[in-house]
Amino acid sequence: MEGEEIKKPITPTSQIRSALRRVFLRSRERAAALKREGYTCERCHAKQSRAKGREVYVEAHHDCGIDWDGLIELVRERMLSGPLTILCKECHDAEHEEP
């Protein structure tokens, strides 16, 4: 096995995007926006309903859009690249303590 290159594991882009989406869907900001508008569409005023046969779902829309590629690249750059040191919780906490 000499001379064989060790393959680095790479988290798939779809998995990162899915995790970021889950964070937003569970965010307090999204919940507050839905509550603020009374779970009602701001354009057509349709109210969210789960009644069978009359389901209406409202969603939170980002007015300025989402740069998914930029977010994913930032996650890869800041969290998933570079060497990782394995530490116990106590040592990890000490690593982040203020001097």
C-alpha positions as CSV (number, residue, x, y, z in Angstrom):
1,M,0.0,0.0,0.0
2,E,3.0,2.2,-0.1
3,G,2.6,5.3,-2.3
4,E,-1.2,5.2,-2.1
5,E,-2.8,8.5,-1.4
6,I,-5.2,8.6,1.5
7,K,-8.6,10.0,0.3
8,K,-9.9,12.8,2.5
9,P,-13.6,12.5,3.3
10,I,-15.7,15.3,1.9
11,T,-19.2,16.1,3.2
12,P,-21.6,16.3,0.2
13,T,-22.9,19.8,-0.7
14,S,-26.5,18.5,-0.5
15,Q,-25.9,17.5,3.2
16,I,-24.5,20.9,4.1
17,R,-27.4,22.7,2.3
18,S,-29.9,20.4,4.0
19,A,-28.4,21.1,7.5
20,L,-28.5,24.9,6.8
21,R,-32.1,24.7,5.7
22,R,-33.1,22.8,8.9
23,V,-31.4,25.5,11.0
24,F,-33.6,28.1,9.2
25,L,-36.8,26.1,9.4
26,R,-36.3,25.8,13.2
27,S,-35.1,29.4,13.7
28,R,-36.8,31.8,16.1
29,E,-36.6,34.5,13.5
30,R,-38.7,32.4,11.0
31,A,-41.2,31.5,13.8
32,A,-41.5,35.1,14.8
33,A,-42.1,36.3,11.2
34,L,-44.9,33.6,10.7
35,K,-46.5,34.6,14.0
36,R,-46.2,38.3,13.3
37,E,-48.2,37.9,10.0
38,G,-50.7,35.5,11.7
39,Y,-49.7,32.7,9.4
40,T,-51.2,34.6,6.5
41,C,-49.8,35.3,3.0
42,E,-48.8,38.9,2.8
43,R,-49.7,39.0,-1.0
44,C,-53.1,37.2,-1.3
45,H,-54.0,37.1,2.4
46,A,-54.5,33.3,2.3
47,K,-54.4,31.9,5.9
48,Q,-52.5,28.8,6.6
49,S,-54.8,25.8,6.9
50,R,-54.3,22.1,7.6
51,A,-58.0,21.2,7.0
52,K,-58.2,18.1,4.8
53,G,-58.8,19.0,1.2
54,R,-58.2,22.7,1.9
55,E,-54.5,22.7,2.9
56,V,-52.7,26.0,2.5
57,Y,-49.1,26.3,3.6
58,V,-47.3,29.6,4.1
59,E,-43.6,29.9,3.8
60,A,-41.0,32.5,4.9
61,H,-39.3,34.1,1.8
62,H,-35.9,35.8,2.0
63,D,-36.4,39.2,0.3
64,C,-32.7,39.5,-0.4
65,G,-32.3,35.9,-1.5
66,I,-29.9,33.3,-0.2
67,D,-26.4,32.7,-1.6
68,W,-26.4,29.0,-1.1
69,D,-23.0,28.5,-2.8
70,G,-21.5,31.3,-0.7
71,L,-22.9,29.8,2.6
72,I,-21.7,26.3,1.7
73,E,-18.3,27.6,0.8
74,L,-18.1,29.5,4.1
75,V,-19.1,26.3,6.0
76,R,-16.4,24.3,4.1
77,E,-13.8,27.0,4.6
78,R,-14.4,27.7,8.3
79,M,-15.7,24.4,9.7
80,L,-14.7,21.5,7.5
81,S,-11.2,22.3,6.2
82,G,-7.9,22.3,7.9
83,P,-6.5,20.0,10.5
84,L,-8.7,18.9,13.3
85,T,-7.4,18.2,16.8
86,I,-9.3,15.6,18.8
87,L,-9.8,16.8,22.5
88,C,-11.8,15.8,25.5
89,K,-14.5,18.2,26.5
90,E,-12.4,19.6,29.4
91,C,-9.4,20.4,27.1
92,H,-11.7,21.7,24.4
93,D,-13.3,24.1,26.9
94,A,-9.9,25.2,28.1
95,E,-8.9,25.9,24.5
96,H,-11.7,28.5,24.2
97,E,-11.3,30.1,27.6
98,E,-10.4,33.8,27.6
99,P,-6.8,34.4,28.8
